[in-house]
Amino acid sequence: MGYAPLVGAVVRAELDNSGGIEKIVSVASTGNTIAFSTVTYNNQTGILDVFTSSIEDLKGVNMVKMVGLGFTCPSNAGIVSYFPSHLDSLNIIGIGTTSFSVDVGISTLPHYYVGYGTIFTWYEYLNYGSGYREPVSIGITDPDHSGTASVITSTVGAGGTLSFNIVNPGCGYSNPIITISPPIYENLPVIGVSRLGIGETTDTGIGLLMNVDIGPTKNSDNISFITNYTKTGNIGINSTIITGINTSNLGIGNTIQTIPSIIAENTRISALGDGLIYLNRESVNNESFTGVSFKFGYYVSDFNSLVGIGTTLFQVSTFKITRPGYNFRRGDVFKPVGLVTAIGFSEPVEEFQLTVLDTYNDNFASWQFGELDLIDSIEKYQDGKRLAYPLYYNGQLLSFEINPEDSDSQAIDLVSVLVIFINGILQEPNIAYEFNRGSLVRFLTSPKTNDNVEIYFYRGSRGIDSVLVDVYSPIQVGDTVQIYSINSNLQETITQELRTVFDINSSTLLETNLYFDQGINEQIERPIYVTKQKEDIIINDILYSKSRNSLEPQIYPTAKVIKDFSSSDTEIFVDNSKFFDYEGELPTETIDLLIIPSNESVEVGIVTAIVSTAGTIQSLSIVSGGIGYTGSSAEIKISNPYYGIGVGIGTTATAELTILNGSISNVIVINPGFGYTNTNPPQVIVEYPSLEDETLVSANTVSGFDGTIIGIGTTSGIGTDLGIEFKILTPGGNYSDLSVGYPIYIFDTKVGTGLTTIDSSENEVIGVSTQFLDNIYYVHGIDTSLGIITCNISNSTNIIGIGTTGTLQNPVGKFSWGRISGFTRSNNPISIGVSGYNVSSGILTYPTIQRRSYGLRNTGSIKSDLTEGTWYK
């Protein structure tokens, strides 16, 4: 008991002159003034019709307030009475095209409007919510929106109430609707409180999840009022408003008491305004008071039960276990994690806990069959005569092998690994077909040309029961082989005739045309020479191309790193990621990435020597700490004394330096030496920092796109003085992968005289260019529906002539960006800084990233359409 009720926040937006959201209102308040021409009143129905030229201001409004409307009635002709006599809100009961109707109540006399008065919209049920937890989802919708999207975040405060932060006001809104997800307690985890025989402990079970509902506690005859806050204010005759009061720490639904009883029992707050409290109307007596001491709190009974509708004291009313968990015992006490304490309390009055009364155990047994995979169709080989068929998997020849170093593998009967169906009928091994090992299955009766043959192989659990190993064979079907003699044993070995490879039966066995001449010997190993196929040939009615993967060019997907990359980052941004998943096999497959820093990422340190009057090295001064050093130290050398080293003439000084964050931070003289002069101090040489690379392992996510720019213009920066907008186009028009904070490369522009791009201030430089608008930018705002991105630029930019438009056929520039993630860092991760680089001549000086361990022959280069052998163990 004492938990925050679950109340969804209801807010509205106030706009600036450009249609940007400048304020979020979460308390009851007035809105726009409604311009009207006249009103008519029907005293019998109590309906007041208001005539106006536009109902635009009434969108999303269901209440109004009126002040000073002048009326006359027949009984007091010539006398003007002003309506209404109170500040109560009035319900709108109908809206037409140029009018709306309000229920103001019936009267015994007719009244006629003569003029005057103000009518304004009223938002009574706005509130900042209750019971929220992070994160909170906020949406903005406006069917007439035509500008930059606004970005609004929230902060959860006491009692789960919300305050709002306008990160980006956006522009072009006319009637934005702010939608905030309601607070819920679903799938809450639990934590232990105690266990029998142990006492207090958090270890009372694993994996239980539950849903919880919050509601007011029960009534009781024996009750008392608990005061949280006492505040002084005023209340008027027939008014539902308390004025002159500090509303901090108060919430909608708070119960109010006054002594003496100026307001009715169980009066509660219905809405909060700026220094105003709105009460339920039936609570007010017909007197006005000033300096009233109001007590805000809640009623509570002897057994901690609540009385009074709308009070702040709430408890768990119902709960449901959505996942039972396991390892619980009888007598365990546990509680849900994540319930929000009501505003005004540091902790719940009584914590909600559950006690385990009984548990159940279930017994089960399971057996995992494993996985079957499908061999490529052999239909193209079926001629009604052929008995032996090659086994291809995803276009690659597959050979089944036993691991000779694994006793479990040697016990496998490979004939049972294949499962073959012909026209849906399971074939029996050693009766319908024979298979021992390798890449050929031999049928005892040839399948017919129209038979439906399906061949599966048993994989078990991938990576455990079987391993698929890529092998790049130097021999292919169609190549020519020749077995040579051995010079040391010419009597028993002779050079055989050339033979053509007809088939590859396994990773160690190939089949050629028949050979009848001398030189056959199975005992003596001899060299074999291979000649690559030089023309397309037909073997057994099948065309074999002379093309080979080993002859294919190696084209490596390569890009430039365009955002700082720290030693702990798990995503890297590049100028274009288009070809890193060229084959389209991620995330099923993974790639490695080699990062090579540019020469600009290292700079040698400069140190000078200061010589004492005694001819020794007194100290060493750091002129430049350098950039790109690794480890904690680097080598430093001091030259010999000017007159050389000789007995009694001088000795060479030595020193050590310390590296911190890649630069020299300190230099210590170890041996000051002797024989130096301060008129000709010695040279000090510091080791040049080495270029350290890093391989990122098993990246599985690549996103990004490129396209053309058809519009450029300047705008206000987001958090800065000046910004630039680009209207971009990409095939498909989907910009959802591009987010705020991502870098983007703009190039091939023809306007502007160069600029400096920045992040959130003039000191946070991203890139510098001296011609056109080509540069690296950070996306600070994006309208994904229109394809418009907003980026911050330095306020010193010459913006004359920047604004320009183009078409898809005649763009005004191009763009690209990419993001790669899902990788594992090395044991010695590197850091790369590119902020402030000069982009005037392009991005050639930026660090390079290149794909590895995938693609053609696993080099990282792009796969060709050709296939090599794959051996299956």
N, C-alpha and C positions, 0 to 999 in steps of 0.2 A: 504494500500500500504506500502511496506517495509517488506513483509513477506519472510521468507526463502523458496526458491524453494524446491520442493520435489524431491530429487535426491538420488537414492539408492546407498549405499556405495559399492565400488568394491575394494577388497583387495586381497593380496596374502600372503602366509606363507613362511617364511624362516626356515629351519630345522637345528638342531644341529647334531652332529655325531651319536647320537642314534636314529635319526628319530623323535625327539621331536620338537615341534613348539617353536622356541626361539624368533621370531620376527614377527609382523604383519606389512606389508608395505602397506601404503595407499596413496602414492604419486607416480607419474610417475618415473620409475627407471629401471636400467638394471637388468637382471637376470644372468643366468649361461652363461659362455663362451661355444660356440658350437665348438667342435673339428671337423675339416673337412679335407679332403684329397686334393680336387681340386674343381674348379668351371668352368663352361662354360657359355659363354655369346652369345646370339643371338641378334645382333644389329637391325635386322628387326622387331622382336617382342618386344624387350626390356626386355626379360626374362633372369634372371640369375639363373642357376641351381647349387645348392650347394650339393656336395657329402660328406656323413658322414657315420661313422660306426654305429651310433645309433641316433634315433630320440626321445629318451626318454626325453631329455630336452625340446622338443617342445610341450609337452602335455599342452593344454590350452593356447598356445601362438599363436598370429596371426600377430606379427610384430617383426622385428629384426633391429639392427643397425650394420653397417660395418665400419671398420677403416683400412686403409693402405693396401688394396688388390692391388698387382702389376700386371699391364697389359702392353702389347705392341700392336702396330697396324702397318699395312704395310707401312703407310706413314712415320713412325718414327722408322724404324727397329733398334733394339738394344737399344732403349731408353725406360725405364720403367716409366710408369705413375701410380700414386696411386689413387685408387678409394675407396670411393667417395670423392668429394671435400667439402662435407658438413656433418653435424651430424644428418640429417633428418632420421626419422624412415621410414622403408620400409615394405610394406605389403607382407606377405606370401600368395601366391595364390594357392599353392598346396603342399602336403606332401606325399612322397612315403615311401617305406620301408627303404631305405638307402639314401634318398635325399629329398630336398625340393626346391621349386621354389619361386623366389622373383621378383617382378616387379620393375626394376630400371630405365626404360625409354629407348626409342630407340636412335640409333646413326647412323650417315651417314657412319661410318667406322666400320669394324669388330675389335674386341679386343680379345687378347688371354692371359689367366691367366698364369703368370710365377712364382707366389709364394707370400709369405708374407701375412700379414693381420690378423685381428681378427674379428670374428662375434659373437655377443652376443644377447641374447633374450632381447626384449624391451617391457615393460608394460606401455603403454602411458595413458590408460584410468583408471588407479587406482585413487581412490578418497575416502575421508573420509565421503562422503555423505552430505546431507543437509536436514533440516526439520524434523529430528528425535525427538521423544519423548520417555521417558521411558514407558514400558520396551522395549528392543530390542532383538529379537530372532536371535541367531547365531548358525549355523549348520556347522559341519565338516564332509566331506565325502571323503573317499579314498578306492577304491575297493581292494587295495593291503595292507591295514592296518592290522597289526598282533600284535599290542602291546596294551598298556594302552591308553585309550581315553584321549584326551586333553580337558581342560575346559577353555574357553575363554569368558570373559565378556566385556562389553563396558560401557563407560561413555559418556553421552551426554553433549557437550559443547556449546559454543556460536553458534547461527545460526542453532542449531540442528546437528552440526558436531559430529563425533564419534572419540573417542580415545579408545584404546583397552588394556585390562589387561589379561595377561596369568596367570590364576590361577593355572593351571596344564599343563605343556608342553606335557605330554604324551610321547609315544615313538612308534617306528615302523611305522612311516608314510613314504611314498615315494613321493606321489604327492597329498597332501591334497588340497581340494577345500573348501574355506570358503564361505558359503552362508549366506547372511544377508538379513533379511526381509526388503522390501522397506518401506519407510515412507508413511503413508496414513492418511488422515483426514476423518475418517468414524465414523458415529454415535456420533458426538461431542455434548456434552450438551451445553446449552446456559445460559447466565446470563443477567439479566435486566440491562438497562442503564437509562431509564427514563420512566415515565408514565404521561399522560396528567392529569393535575389537582394536581399532586403530585410533579413533578420534578424528580431529580435524585433519583433512587431507583433500587435495584436489584430484587425487587418483581414484575415481569411482566408476569408471566405465569409459568406453571409447565410441565415438562416431554417432552419438544420438543427436538428432536435429528436431526442432519443434517450432510450431507456429503459435503465436500468442496474441490474444485480443485484450484490449484495455477498456475498462468501463468503470462507472461510478460504483462505490461500495454500497452496501445495503443500509436501510433505515434502522433506527432503534429509538425506543422511547426515552432512554437515558442518555442524553446528549449534552455536549458542551461546545463552546466556540473557542477555537484556537486562533490567536491573532498572529499573523506574519508581519504585517506592516501597519503603522498608524500614521495617517497623513491628514493635513488640514486643507479644506477647500470650501467652496460655496455651492449652493443649489437654489434655483429659482422657482417661482410659482408655476405649477403645471409644466415644469421642464423636466426633460429626461437627461439633462446634462449636468455633470459636476465640473466646475471650472476652478482655475487657480490651483492646480494640484500637480505634483511631480508624478508622472505615470510610469517611471522606470520600475522595473521588477514586477509590474502588474501584468496579468494575462486575461484574455477573454474567458469569462466564466468564473472569475473570482467572486466569492460571496462577500457582501458588505454589511457591516453593522454600524449604527450611529446611536449615541446616547445623548439626549433622549431619542426615542424612535421616530426620527424625522422621516425615514423611508420605511417601507414595508419589510416584514421579515423575509429572508431568503432572496432579497434583491441581489442581482448579479450584473456584472459588466457584460453588455452585449457587443460593444465595439470601443476601440481606443482611437483618439485623435491626437494632434499635437497639443499636449497639455489639457486635453478634454477626455472625459469618461462618459460614455453613453449607456443609459440604464434601460432595462425593460420597463415599458411605459406604466404598467399597472403598479409599479413600486412607489410612485411619487404622491405625496400629500399636497394639498393646495396651499402651501405656505412657502415663502422664500427665507433662506437662512444664509448667513455668512460666518466664516470662521468655524465651520463644523469639523469636529474630529471624527474622521472616518476610519473604521477598523476593517482591514482587508485580511481575510483568512479563510477558515473552513470549519464546518461543524463536524464533530467526531463523537462517537458513542463510547461507552465503557469498554466495548469489545472492538473498538477501532472500526466502527462502521459509520459511513458517511450519511448525512442527511442534507437535503436541499439539492434541487436540480441545478446543474451547471457549476458546481463547486470545483475547486482545483484538486481535490483529493481523489485519486483514481487508483484502482487496483487491477490485477490480472483477473479478468472476468471468465475467460475460457482459454483453453490451450489444446493443441493437438500435436501428437508425436508423429512427425512425418518420416523419420527414419529411426528404428528402435535401437540401433547401435549394438554393442556387445560388451562382454566382460563386466556386466553389472552384477551386484549381489543384493540379497535382501537386506534392508536397513540402510542402504546407501542413500545419502541426501545430496542432491545436486540442485543447481539453479541455472537458468538461461543466462547467456552472456549477450549484452547489448541493449538491455532495457534502459530507457532514459529516465532519470530522476526529474520530478516535477520542478518547475521554476520556484525558487524560494527555499528549496531544501538542499542541503549538502549531501544527503543520502536518503534513501526511502525510509518512511516511518516504520514499515515492516517489510522485510525483504521476502520476495516470492521464492519459495523453495518447494521441491518435490521429494518425497520419500518413496523408495522402491519397496513395494509390498510383495511382489513376486517376480520371478524371472522364468523364462522358458529356454530350453536347449533344443536344438535340432541337430540331427545326424544326417550326413549325406556322404555319398561316395561318387567320385567322378573319374572319367577317363577321357583324355583328350586324344582324338584320333589324329590330329595334325592336319596338314594342308596338302591338297592335290593341285597340281598346276597343269595347264594344257600345252601340249606340244603343237607346233605349227602344223597346219594341214599338209598332208602328203598327196593331195588330189592331183597336183601337177605331175607327179611321178607315176600315177596309176595308169598302166597301159594294158592290164589284163595278163601280163606275162611276168613282170618284175616281181621278185621275191624280197630283195633287200632294199630297205628304205632308210634314208638319212633322217636323223632327229634334229630338227631345228627349233629353237626357242627364241621368239621375238626377232626372227631373221638371222640368228647366230647359231652356228653348228654347236650342238650340245653333246658332250662326251661324259658318260657316267663312269666314275673311277672309285676304286677303293683306296683309302689312306693306309699305306703299308706300315705306318708308324702308330696306328691306332688299333688296338685289339678289338674294340667294339665295331669298328668299321670293317675289319677283316671278317667278322662273323655275319655280315649282311649278305643275303642272297639277292643279287641285283636283278634277277629275273622277276622277282616279286615287286620291284620298284615301279615297273610299268603296269598300267591298267589300260587295256585296249578294248574298245567297243567297235563292232562292225554292224552297221544298220541297227544300233541300239542293243545288240546282243554282246554280253561280256565274253571275251575270248580267254581260253584257258592257256596259261603259259606251258611251254614244252609240248603242247599238243597242237595249238593253233599257230604258235609263233615261238621262236627261240631268241633269247637275249642273254648275253653273259656280261658284257661290259661294252664301253666304247660309245660310238655314235651311230650304230646301225642296228635296226631290228629286222629279223629275217622271218617272214611268214612261210609256213610249210605249204600253204596253198595261196597262190597269187590273188590279191583282192581284184575285183572287177573294176572297170573304169568308172562305173556309176555307183560303186559302194560308198557309203558314208563311214569313213574311218576316223575315229576319235582316239587319240593316244594321250593319256595323262601320265604324269610321273609323281610319285609320292615325295613330298618335301619334308614332312614332319613339321617341326618348329624351325623356322628360318634362323640361321646363324647358330643353331644348337645341334639339330639332327643333320643338317646339310648346309653346305657352303657353296655359293656360286662364285667361281673365280674366273675373271677375264684373262684370256690368254691371247696374245697377239702372235699368231703362228707365222713363221717365215715361209711356210709352204702352203700353197692353195691348189685346189683342183684346177687342172690345166697347166700347171708348171711342169717343167721337165727335170727329172732327177737322173743322176748317174753315180753308180757306186764305183769308187776307184780302188786300185790296188795299193798295197803297202810296200814301199820301197825296201823295207827291211825283210819282207817275206814275199818275194815275187814268185816263189815256187808254189805257194798255196793260195795266193790271191792274184786275180787278174782284174783289169778294168772292164766293167760290163758295158753293154750298149745303152744308149739313151732310152729312157722310158717316160711315158706321160702319166701324171697322177690322175687316176680316174675317180678316186674317192678317198676320204680321210675317215677311217673307221674309229679312231680314238686319238687321245693325245699322244700316243706313242706308236700308232699303226696307221699306215696308208696303203692304198691299193693302186696298182699300176696295170698297164697292159701286160699280157702274159710274156714271160721271158724263158726261152728254152736253151740259151747258150750256156757256155761254161762260166764258172766263177761263183756259183751258188754255194754258200757256206754259212751255216747258222751258228758256228762256234767262234769265228774270228770277227771282231768289230773292225769296220773299215770306214773310211771317210765317204761322205755323200755330198755331191755337188748339186746345187739347185740353180736352174735357169728360169727366170721369171717368164711367164707367158707373154708373148709379144703380139698376139693377135687373138681375136675372138674365135673360139672353137666350139664344136658340138660334140659332146660325149654322152653316149647312151640317150640320144634324142633330146638332150638338154643343152641349151646355149650357155656357155661360161664366158663372161667378159674378161678381157685382159686387165681391166682396172684393178688397182690394189690400194688399200688404205695406206700402205707404206710409201706410196708415191704421191699421196695427197698432200697439198700444202698445209702447214700448221698455222691457222689463223686464230690468234688468242684474243678473246674478249678483254679489252683494256679500257681503263677510264682514269680520270683524275680525281683525287680526293679534294672536295671543295668546302669542307667544314672541319674545324678543329676536331682531332680524334685523340682522346686521352687514353691512358693505360687501363682505364676501367670501363670504357665505353663498350656497349654491346650492339651498336648499330653504326654503320659508316655511310656517309653521303658522298655521292660521286656525280660527275657532270652528266653521265648517261649510262644507265644500266641495261640498255636495250638488249645486248647480246649475251649477258651473263646467264640468262636462262633461255638461250636460243632454241634449245631442243624442247623446251616446255615440260621438263620432267621433274622440276622442283614442286613441292617439297618431298616427293617420294624419294628422289635422289638428293644428294648434297654435293656442294662444291667447296674447294679450298680457295683461299685468296692470298696472293702474295702482295704485300705492301712494300714499296720501295720509296723511301723519302727522297725529295729533290735535293740538289746541291745547296739550294738556298736555306735548307733546314739545318745546316751545320755552319758554324763559324768559329775559327780558331781564337782562343783567348790570347790577350796581350798583357804581358807583365814586364815592368821595368825595375832595374836594380838601383838602390840608393846606397852609395858608398860613404863610409865614415871617414873621418880624418886619419884614422889609424890604418886605412887601406883594407878594411874588411867590409863585407856586405852587411850594412846596418839593418835594412829591411827591403821588402819587395812590394811594389805598388801594383795593384790590379787596375790596368787601364780599361780593359774590356774583359768581361767574364766569359765571352764566347757563347755559343749555342750548340746544343746537340751532343754534349758529353754524356756518356753512360757510366754507370758504376759510381763509386765514391771518390775516386782519385784518378789522376792522369800524370803522365811523365813530364817532368820539367828539368831543363838543363841550363846551367850558367856557364858562359865561356871562360876560358883560361884568363889569368891576369895578362895585361897588355904586353908585358915584357917576357911572357912565356914562363914555363915552370922549370925551375932549376934549384939546386941545393942552395938553401938560404935566400932564394929570390921570391917565391910565392907558392900558394896552393890554391886549388880550384874549390870554389864554394859549392855547396849542395843545398837543395831545398825540397820541400814536399808541398803539394797543394790539395785542397779539398773541393769536391764537386757536390753541388746541391742543386736539384731541379735542372740538371743539364748544363749548369754554368759554374765557373770558378767562384767559390765563395770565400776562400781564405788561402793564404800562402804563408808557410812557416820556414824560416831559415834553419836548416839543420847544422850545417858547417859554414861559418861566415867567410872562410878562406882567408887569404892574405896576399898583398901585393897589388891590389886594385887601386885605381885613382878615380877621384870624383870628377876630374876633367875629361876622362874617357871611360865612363862606366861600361861594364861588360854587357854583352848581349844576353838576353834571356829567351830561350826557345821553349815553347809549350807544345806538347803533342797535339797534332791535328785530330779533331774528333772524327771517329769512323762513322760511315753511313750504316746504320743498323736497320735491317729489314725484319719483317715479321710475317708469319703465315697464319692466317685465320682459318680454323679447321671447321669443316662441316656446316657451312652456311646453307640455310634451307629456305630463305625468303628473299625474293628480289621484287622490288616494286619501282615504279617510275614510268615516265613517258616523255615524249618530246612533241614538238609541233611548231606552229607559226604564231606570230604576233600580228594582230590586225588593228591594234589601237594603242596609243601611248598618251598619257596625260599626267599632269601633276595634281596633287591633292594634299590635304593635311596629313602629316605623319600620324602614326598610331603610337602615342606617347612621346612624339617628337614634333618639331615644327613643320617639317616638310616631308612629303612622301611622293611616290610615283606609282601610277596605276598602269598595268599591262592587261589588255584584252587578248586572251590566248585562245587558240583553237588546237584541238588534238583529235585524231580519228576516234569516233564513238562519242565524243563530248563528255566523257566521264572523268571528273576531276577529284573524285572522293579520296584517292590515295594521297593527294597533296594536302598537307596540313600546315597550320601556323607554326612557325619556328623552323621549317625545313628550308634548306638553301636551294636556289635555282640559278642556272646559268643562262644569262641573256646574251645573245650574240647576233652578228650580222645586222646590227641596226645602222641607220644612216643619218640620224639626227643627234643633236647635242654635241657638246665640246668636252666631254669627259665629266666624271663625277666621282664622289666618294660615297660608297654605301655604308650604312651604319645599322647597328642593332637597336638598342633602346636609348642611346645617348651619343653625343658627338665624339666621346672618347672611345666608344666601342666600334672601331673601324672594321668593316668586313673586307672590302676590296677597294682598290684605287685604280682609276683609268683616266687617261688624258685625251681620249678620242671617242666620239659617239657615246652610246649608253651601254656598250658591252661591259659586263661586270658580273660578279657573283652577288646575288641579293638574298636576303632572308625574307620569307613570306610572313608578313605581319597581319595580313587580313586576306580572306578569300571568299568570294561568292561563287560557290560551286555550280549554281544554276546558270549564271551568266558567264562564267569563265573569266572573272576579273580578279587579279591579285593586286594587293597593295604592299609596297615595300618602303622602308624608311631610307632617306638619303640625307646627306649633309645639308644644313641650311645655307651653306656657302655655294651651293650648286647654281650655275647659270642656267635658268630654266627657259630662257628665250629660245623659241623654235623647237622645244621638246614635243609639244602637242602635235600629234599626227595620226592619221588613220590609213588603213589599207584594206586589202581583200585577201581571200584565200589564195587567189592567183597572183596577187601582187602584195605580199606581206611587207610589214615595216620592220621585221626582225624575226628571229627564231629563238626557241628556248628548249631546255632539256634539264632533267634532274633524275636522280636515282637514289635508292636506299636499299642496302643489303644488311640482313640481320640473321639471327639464329645461330651464329658461329660461336666457337670456343676460342678464347685467347690463349696465347702461348705462355710458357712459364716465365718468359722475360718480355712482357708486353712493352711496346714502344709508345711514345706520345708524339703526335704530329700537330704542329700549329701552322695554320695557313691564313689566319686573320691578318689583314693589312697588306697582303700580297698585291703586286702591281699587275693589272690585267690588260694593260694597254696593248700588249702584243699577243694577247690570248692567254691560255692557261697552261702553256707548255712547261712552265717552271713549277707547277704544282706537283705534289707527290703522285706517284703512279700506283695503280692497283690492277692486278691481272689474275685471271682465273687459272686454277691449277687442279690436278687430281680428278679430272673428269674429261669427258669428251673423247676426241680422237686419240686412241692408244693411251688414254688416261693422262694425257699431257696437260690438259686444260684447254686445248684448242677445240674449235667447233667440230662436232661430228660431221662426217660426210654421210652420204646416203648408202655407203658401202658397209658391209658387215665382216667381222672377223669371227674366229672360232671362240666358243665359250665352253669351258670344261667344268663339269659338275661333279663335285665330290660328296 
